[in-house]
């Protein structure tokens, strides 16, 4: 990846570059500097080459070694060692890690805590099951549709600027969610939250990539992903505690004080950075068509409405045509010409569709049928995320040694077995004998597959497109979860008032689990027959986000900055 990325599987930083004449680290190659090769096309979406806004381009001053970073009024605080040379041991370096962790943690928490609050939201707002589906899906819709564009905006206009805008936008959406008088306002506010998440999520990682010295970059990314994993792990517990305590509205309102802490620190401590070579138009039309297609298909499944399904399909076709013809598409269709990349994304769709449907229904099953409190239901999910937090790095090392094919086959099958074990969870279910074994097996499967899946996606493309590959994989996973949450109640005959009846919901839940297990088995079959990376690919890329809790999506990864083949 970057010159500070891990070398092989041992996590050692790359060699320290010789300092330039101005004391800032000199760049070895154009690709290590984040510069664009002359034979490459203009940046994706008007932003960085990777399209997800995650290119490891340095700060503005670093783009010109002769420039004085303090002369740029927008450069912000100058880190130790010059622009792009922050050291992790410095006070400014620690502040940068803190503010990026806080920002991304808000989005991570919202991906996991809201499902715990759904029964109380439905009761308080007198909402039916469709409204609860939209409470989850409105956020995922805008986040999945705009995350690639959000990164490109940061590259063009300044990563700190777009990150801060995203945090403020997310906090405003959270405040509106917490004050929502009815389900319509709540759903609209959740969509606004997703826009904020699409701005801040790629920006937090891009800030670290652009700000830190190459020797410290890998450790900074590791801290960012590790603390983010902790946030994701405790999310359901925190959500349950808030729902049972001050109330479900505080699941959203808690983001406001976090943002109030994050924004001043970012403005004061985080150096500004952007890709000075970013040019061309943003692919706003592509982003709008993608969001429209997903939104209409989701509406068609929840309503249900045939006209919306047909319109969504038409919007999807228009999206593909636009992306094929635009000189700077948000999602270059050419990346899917890489067979291995396409195959692994098919596995991703299967796996995260199953995860999205399962976690949406499981939390409701525990509260509506088993009689758990919100806190107990949230705590019941902890084994999966804790196992991923503790063992995902080891799983990545195992995948490096034996290759991805076996982990990507065994992992989904273990997840399927864990979901089938949840068939034992009914009225008065025992946590120790009914819930915990299922969560442990499911967690073991997630540990087995998530890290190798991320590594295989990155290794399937040339290093210069690793950021794009990661962004596409992350967005695909979120879109899969979105469609699963919309489709599953329809497929299993779950009526709009089903979650108010323990008997009706329990029957639908038992019909849903075999379907989810079947989707996971399909993903395992695709992996076994089609995941066959070449030797060069296995040696090419090793993720920097070694620790993760990818319950809702694989982690975003910074791009490779080594010379592209």
Steps between C-alpha positions, in 0.01 A plus 500: 500500500657826604867514571406457862282198431564159634765293333361151458311383802729616777375857518848655466507855361673567175840665478524862602549729202797732496403853600474766235683825507225668697499238770184333379511138391600461138298279268655204329265458207209678346266228619626524859423868492146427392576651161322376192689307236493676161333203333213492746164666455383803687384446858177318564201720571713811479684391811779257562590215273347244730157663489438430866701801605753282676808568293811545706582835349680727739394835631491801273847612595638152455390506136763772447822420690619857456190654650486630855200337669459795734452731202172334409219658704287184457771257600393511864734389778835378373589160653845413620731415214313723255181442310434132449759414765303487824645264758269283705689583820435872458213680671353606165525143371301369795238770452464405134444134590249599771287720277494254210405217736223711654360592160503153353376348828177696471423339166610156622285524811196603302539194279464270801302671776185602313370145449493453879265797530255395227228343719487808726498732200208307351311510830562868567426623146229240429699391193449182303772259389550686170586819689753308710654362182532851362654618827789265426500528122476877454840532667658214306355627172667841504820368657549222245408722206722796586806360677710496179400855413566616858861392478549677167362823646762482775779457247383805305391748768704389800473186709474683831235734362280220369558290813387787724202565273410133526522501880282812526253358246487167685444674834220714354333188361542329837341793680206492262467122557495552876231766476291329228127527581399223261636225278519714184730756660711222652548328163591828327747580778657157467559568131672827596716308746609271219615797292710619791641151544598488131697821546678420825569125470749507209633837615614371839728239344618735224608754763720242670651387171581855394620634836735243653862428428543177298672332797196563723220473246434128543485530880268801474267307268519206741394718792219649293364160398555348845317770693232501233463127560456561871226752421321253276535227761345698784236661279215254564573506874500881511186510288318262733608694807377826349168352390428349842629812679441850364311370198545415133538862395837511676630236259510792256548797733824358639664587168455873563751532790741271315487733201539803728828350620616380159451816292710750702785251531493434125500872415786575738722193474443320168711625206308562180584284200371451149603347170626791292477287186130433548312645207198443280135484590348314789278212400192643671269348238643153561462537877140623462406215267659243730310636800177518300534139383566370851225714649235391251590131533487532878161671483372230263595228748366673812177646354477270288457686169564355156531844337783592738683178418476570127612860547788385719616254236485775238703732724753221547539455125538878459768498772702235315469687169605830655799345676614334177489825305634754749873578472530516880239262648441457869499124444711402198339191342845389386588390851245219471691364203741364763353155557633452852368839612153421366494155659600626844236772482238233423612324818475834681143551378395157628674532835388851589147451375474215750661707777271797436184288505610299802593785732185690409279204592706354786474809721124508445473126572685536829277784616163414348505121540761413764400791722848651536544864595674729250817484711492119516435474126789734421731314736401170339666614176834582664670162441505550122665841510732417789628193316564710191673767705733248664566263212462684169873576479586132556246403237668732253836337571349155449353612168844625397649157568239267351333727245144636500312212341457285813416789739247642254339157474509391863408842643156531336420137588580567867282812487218292348534246781485779760183641347336157493586459869289810562196290409513386863430853621134530586294607800699507826819404316804443719794717407763247608355199320305652209641840403868488594590187299338648189677835543833328563479289183382798298786708638752229415373500142524877474853494638596237245376681192506881542876567506582262210210646301640852537853388411379314191302799374804725531737245348277444197572842351816694430628704797391831352136387513502345847313795651231474233475123554456547874236771453302291251515195727384702800212657303399163354478348847281783627276477195464126555392556860258769385326269252494210749328707770245611240439160341510254787166588667331478159660163421396341831149649510559736791209745525525870594393429859693176544749641748215573742413128523750256650336199334482654151848645510650178637355298213630745240843501667520121476416521128763768443803327652520212248481756217790695649699183550438411136633838385814441705538151353477656152779740593713207623438313173606802293816534708590132468455484125615845390739657755837400359738795529829492316825479690586858410169620646562320828830683539373837385282635775451470873232710672601770745172479694600180673245536780137545403145410588343486156142420602338742255781525241866411448738770619604780272867464414759753385638441151828347404762761428762273356571498129207364309572214261 
